Amino acid sequence: MAREVTEERAIYKDTHHRRPYWLLGILSASVVLAALIAAGMGAVHVPVWLLARQLIGGGALSEDQRMILFSIRLPRILASLLVGGALSVSGLLFQGLFRNPLADPYVIGSSGGAVLGASIGVFLLPSISAAGFGTIALLAFVGALGSITLVYWLARVDGRTPVVALLLAGFAVSTMLSYSSYFLEVLDRDFGTGMRVLASWLHGTIAQPTWPQLAIVTFMLAIGLAGSVPLARSLNTLALGEEYATHLGLSVQQTRIAVIVIGSVLTAAAVALGGLISFVGLIVPHMLRMVLGPDHVRLLPAAALSGALFLLVADTVARTVIAPAELPVGVLTALIGGPFFLYLLRKTKQGGLS
Amino acid sequence: MISLIEFAHVDFAYGTRYVIRDLDARITENQCIAVVGPNGAGKTTLLRLAAGTIAPACGEVSLKGRDLRLLKQREIAQSVAFVPQNVEVPFSFTVEQFVEQGRTPFLKMFGGLRGADYEAMRRAMELTDTWSLRSRVFNELSGGERQRVKIALGLAQQPQLLLLDEPMQHLDIGRQFEMIDLIELLRREGITIVASMHDLALIDGTFSSVWLMSPDEPMRQGSAEEILRPEVLEMAFNCLPHHRPRLMERIRNRMEHAL
């Protein structure tokens, strides 16, 4: 009898608390594979086996191919991986914070500030750059962080920030800021060039990033991920509701601030590289929750990898499907994400959203 | 007798409406207290004060002699568990993931669950007879199962004092009896229990004392026999003695039966 109990206990620990290593393994392998295939695709075709040989021993590619690979395709691939991972992790954090599976990275107003920032960049200050980032990216980043700071400040009452106040203030500020960019559009003197630049940015386009840009965003994503690890467990506790979580000794206010700071930096970094890309931060965590359950500790690494994979595939399709022209990747994520999301909504209508 | 929680001259108000005035009371080890009283008399407020989630406007609530306001919530949660009336979980957590949250006050920021944590969770689920439910989704459980799982979360905190807010609510008569059995069992395990109770007929010998709260009056403490007398209750609950004679008679009978 005693032995049976011990055995059962062992099984209990093994099956219920390990990380989903199999899924993380599959996802990592898929990311590498997808990156190799994507690197070969485009106007100049580079076979996958040549790429693999180049990476292992070097010397398999011609000078032109190397140039295309290292200064065009790889930066872009890396950028889509970073943006996808950042948006997906940020979406997961905000969904946990708001205890609502319908929240997304832009839920507390970062998009409005980013739009205004980008508009200022497009119409007023088009030619300054820092660390490889142009004015559009820099101002979008500043705008996203600025609007979230404003929202947080507005929603704060007596040292507390009720989530409803955050949502409402986020909605109001975001709408106001994004519509106020209209006044800048009036200033457009280049016969609509600025409008076209802004439109493509609004639809989400991963432009040609430089290596310093990528290094900065990689650094931000790494910090964000590291900061999210202790938060994941707190978000599980927070799911029980604010009062109960407080009783259990969780400092709700600190958790909330940490999620907002990390989520906002991730979102702003993604926006700086890729503009406003919709649905990634909403759908990827949602899909994973169906596979892995709602435990944020399990979801976090999987969300980073799947978001990266999803956006890499979407961006590769976006730049090749109507070559030599390009689709904004946001158009593609919306076209894939929208119907999928509606399907989920209908499917989970009875049982509630998981 | 060691006093776990002590209320000294405690006042508490929501805005300007005083719910609790000048409360003096002690929860001592191995007691099993039923808190009764009409709606709005402050039963839940009393439990929250004891759990330290709200602080008194005046007076002091202390845990083993230490003012709750000076303790971290984390420290309080290591010896006092509060099981709320309603818990809304937005995601489909399993019973086990739900119960795991009871270990929150014991976890370090970067540390995961250790052997002792699993042991506490397992023990909590065994005591509440929810071990077999551990892979089920919390939101899909029946009311009675959910109630037991909530108590399992509280027990995973390995508390000396368990505060139950309306543990019988929404339970059918069979599940109510099971809940009484569970309270009896936990009491024998050496856990001090305070439960707010709506249905007076369910208070039997399991409870060592009854606290009767009524608005605008000092709280009365005593044994079930002393408190659960019609004339006392009629006053506290403000129901006219012969307004509904047949109903009153039935309640009286049920209570006499229970005692």
Chai-1 contact restraints between the chains, C-beta under 6 A:
chainA,res_idxA,chainB,res_idxB,connection_type,confidence,min_distance_angstrom,max_distance_angstrom,comment,restraint_id
A,K13,B,Y118,contact,1.0,0.0,6.0,A-B,restraint_1
A,H16,B,E96,contact,1.0,0.0,6.0,A-B,restraint_2
A,R99,B,P90,contact,1.0,0.0,6.0,A-B,restraint_3
A,P230,B,M109,contact,1.0,0.0,6.0,A-B,restraint_4
A,P230,B,F110,contact,1.0,0.0,6.0,A-B,restraint_5
A,T237,B,Q101,contact,1.0,0.0,6.0,A-B,restraint_6
A,T237,B,T104,contact,1.0,0.0,6.0,A-B,restraint_7
A,A239,B,V89,contact,1.0,0.0,6.0,A-B,restraint_8
A,A239,B,F91,contact,1.0,0.0,6.0,A-B,restraint_9
A,L240,B,V87,contact,1.0,0.0,6.0,A-B,restraint_10
A,L240,B,Q101,contact,1.0,0.0,6.0,A-B,restraint_11
A,Y244,B,P84,contact,1.0,0.0,6.0,A-B,restraint_12
A,T246,B,T53,contact,1.0,0.0,6.0,A-B,restraint_13
A,H247,B,A51,contact,1.0,0.0,6.0,A-B,restraint_14
A,H247,B,T53,contact,1.0,0.0,6.0,A-B,restraint_15
A,H247,B,F82,contact,1.0,0.0,6.0,A-B,restraint_16
A,L248,B,A77,contact,1.0,0.0,6.0,A-B,restraint_17
A,L248,B,T104,contact,1.0,0.0,6.0,A-B,restraint_18
A,L248,B,P105,contact,1.0,0.0,6.0,A-B,restraint_19
A,G249,B,Q73,contact,1.0,0.0,6.0,A-B,restraint_20
A,G249,B,R74,contact,1.0,0.0,6.0,A-B,restraint_21
A,G249,B,A77,contact,1.0,0.0,6.0,A-B,restraint_22
A,G249,B,T104,contact,1.0,0.0,6.0,A-B,restraint_23
A,G249,B,P105,contact,1.0,0.0,6.0,A-B,restraint_24
A,P294,B,F91,contact,1.0,0.0,6.0,A-B,restraint_25
A,P294,B,S92,contact,1.0,0.0,6.0,A-B,restraint_26
A,P294,B,F93,contact,1.0,0.0,6.0,A-B,restraint_27
A,D295,B,Q97,contact,1.0,0.0,6.0,A-B,restraint_28
A,S354,B,S92,contact,1.0,0.0,6.0,A-B,restraint_29
